[in-house]
Amino acid sequence: MSPDRATLLKHDQSFFDALVANDLDHLKELLADDFILVGVEDGAVADRGIVLDLVASGSLQFPRIDSFPDEAIVRVVGKVGIVVGRTGMNFTNPDGTTFSAGSRYTHVYAADAHGSWRLISAQGTAIKT
């Protein structure tokens, strides 16, 4: 496994783990200041502040996220890393409704001034069975 692949997959897992653990401090480290999330359920767009506020308040919860790193496609182009992967997840929306989905996702990372990868964009698409 290439060092970039291993590092980006580790960051991906850290992101999922931080969501499940409601670990706001770790999410702040992982997410770029201009991070954008496109939701798997409804395509809603949320910036870093919204995501962090929802996690901090506990109104958006991820009881479980299963990932499949062996299936991931990882590419690095210059200072940009792209991970296309698959998850199975359960989450609770701010209105209290629950949602479970298998999804394909694309995570886009950019290397910061110190060479550390920061997640700048995440987009999920539900897999219909």
C-alpha positions as CSV (number, residue, x, y, z in Angstrom):
1,M,0.0,0.0,0.0
2,S,1.4,3.4,-0.9
3,P,2.0,5.9,1.9
4,D,-0.5,8.3,0.5
5,R,-3.2,5.6,0.2
6,A,-2.6,4.5,3.8
7,T,-2.5,8.0,5.1
8,L,-5.7,9.1,3.3
9,L,-7.6,5.9,4.4
10,K,-6.4,6.5,8.0
11,H,-7.8,10.1,7.8
12,D,-11.1,8.7,6.4
13,Q,-11.4,6.3,9.3
14,S,-10.6,9.0,11.7
15,F,-13.4,11.1,10.3
16,F,-15.9,8.3,10.6
17,D,-14.6,7.5,14.2
18,A,-14.9,11.1,15.2
19,L,-18.5,11.3,13.9
20,V,-19.5,8.1,15.8
21,A,-17.7,9.3,19.0
22,N,-19.1,12.9,18.7
23,D,-15.5,14.0,19.0
24,L,-15.8,17.7,18.2
25,D,-12.1,18.4,18.9
26,H,-10.9,15.8,16.4
27,L,-13.4,16.9,13.8
28,K,-12.0,20.5,14.1
29,E,-8.5,19.1,13.4
30,L,-9.7,17.0,10.4
31,L,-11.9,19.5,8.6
32,A,-10.6,22.4,6.6
33,D,-11.9,25.8,7.4
34,D,-13.8,25.8,4.1
35,F,-15.1,22.2,4.5
36,I,-18.4,21.4,2.7
37,L,-20.6,18.4,3.3
38,V,-23.3,17.2,0.9
39,G,-25.7,14.9,2.7
40,V,-26.4,11.4,1.7
41,E,-30.0,11.5,2.6
42,D,-31.2,14.6,0.9
43,G,-28.3,16.3,-0.8
44,A,-28.4,19.2,1.7
45,V,-25.2,21.3,1.8
46,A,-23.7,22.1,5.1
47,D,-20.5,24.0,5.8
48,R,-17.9,23.3,8.5
49,G,-19.6,25.5,11.1
50,I,-23.0,23.9,10.6
51,V,-21.6,20.4,10.8
52,L,-19.6,21.2,14.0
53,D,-22.6,22.9,15.6
54,L,-24.9,19.9,14.8
55,V,-22.3,17.5,16.3
56,A,-21.6,19.7,19.3
57,S,-25.3,19.9,20.1
58,G,-25.9,16.2,19.7
59,S,-28.7,16.9,17.2
60,L,-26.8,15.0,14.5
61,Q,-25.6,11.6,15.7
62,F,-24.0,8.7,14.0
63,P,-24.5,5.6,16.1
64,R,-22.6,3.4,13.6
65,I,-20.5,3.8,10.4
66,D,-19.0,0.8,8.7
67,S,-16.4,1.5,6.1
68,F,-14.8,-0.8,3.5
69,P,-11.3,0.5,3.0
70,D,-10.2,-2.5,0.9
71,E,-12.7,-1.3,-1.8
72,A,-11.7,2.3,-1.7
73,I,-10.2,4.0,-4.8
74,V,-7.6,6.5,-3.7
75,R,-5.9,9.1,-6.0
76,V,-3.5,11.8,-5.3
77,V,-3.1,14.7,-7.8
78,G,-0.5,17.2,-6.6
79,K,-1.6,18.4,-3.2
80,V,-5.2,16.9,-3.5
81,G,-6.2,13.5,-2.4
82,I,-9.5,11.9,-3.4
83,V,-11.0,8.9,-1.8
84,V,-14.0,7.1,-3.3
85,G,-15.4,4.6,-0.9
86,R,-18.4,2.8,0.5
87,T,-20.1,2.9,3.9
88,G,-23.0,1.5,5.8
89,M,-24.2,4.0,8.3
90,N,-27.0,4.8,10.7
91,F,-27.6,8.3,11.8
92,T,-30.1,10.5,13.7
93,N,-31.2,13.7,12.1
94,P,-31.7,17.0,14.0
95,D,-35.5,16.4,13.9
96,G,-35.0,13.0,15.6
97,T,-35.7,10.9,12.6
98,T,-33.3,8.0,11.9
99,F,-31.8,7.0,8.7
100,S,-29.8,4.0,7.6
101,A,-28.0,3.8,4.2
102,G,-25.4,2.1,2.2
103,S,-23.5,4.8,0.4
104,R,-20.8,5.6,-2.0
105,Y,-18.9,8.7,-1.0
106,T,-16.2,11.0,-2.3
107,H,-13.9,12.7,0.1
108,V,-11.6,15.4,-1.1
109,Y,-8.5,16.2,0.9
110,A,-6.0,19.0,0.5
111,A,-2.5,19.2,1.9
112,D,-2.1,22.2,4.2
113,A,1.0,24.4,4.4
114,H,2.6,21.8,6.8
115,G,1.8,18.9,4.4
116,S,-1.0,17.5,6.6
117,W,-4.2,16.3,4.9
118,R,-7.4,18.2,5.7
119,L,-10.9,17.1,4.5
120,I,-12.3,19.9,2.3
121,S,-15.3,18.2,0.8
122,A,-17.5,15.1,1.5
123,Q,-20.4,13.9,-0.7
124,G,-22.4,10.9,-0.2
125,T,-24.8,9.1,-2.5
126,A,-27.2,6.4,-1.2
127,I,-26.9,3.0,-2.8
128,K,-30.4,1.8,-3.7
129,T,-30.9,-1.9,-3.3
